[in-house]
Amino acid sequence: MTTDAYLADCRARLAFDLLSNTWNPVLIWVLREGPKRPGELRERIGGISPKVLTETLRRLEFNGLVTRNAYDEVPPRVEYELTALGQTLLGPIEALGAWAFEHGDEVMAAQERMSG
């Protein structure tokens, strides 16, 4: 196993790619509460368009992190929930959130200094 995150076949690079998309960790974090319908996800998150939500859910499903459950009802109902694999990302996402809470002011101050 290599730990060189810059190699194309490195597993760490895969994890970085999964977490680098803004909406991936946000949706994973919201889905920790249990299955949600797309409208519930948009309401809970805010600021995400229906198109971007759909793209993100499909990407998470493709990567085995989210399951789509369609119910044969009228009107049709669809819910998304974390898979066991998706749940394994909750710890790392929580750790990143704790880091951001602790150091966010420093990062914003640096950005402000650089932007003039």
GIKADA-V277642 format. One line per field, one symbol per residue. phi: phi as a letter, one per 40 degrees, with the letter a starting at -180 (. if undefined). Layout:
BEGIN
phi->???
END
This chain:
BEGIN
phi->.cbccccccccccdcccccccdcdcccdccccchdbcdcccccccggbcdcccccccccccdcgcbbbbbbcbbcdbbbbaccdccccccccccccccccccbdccccccccccch
END
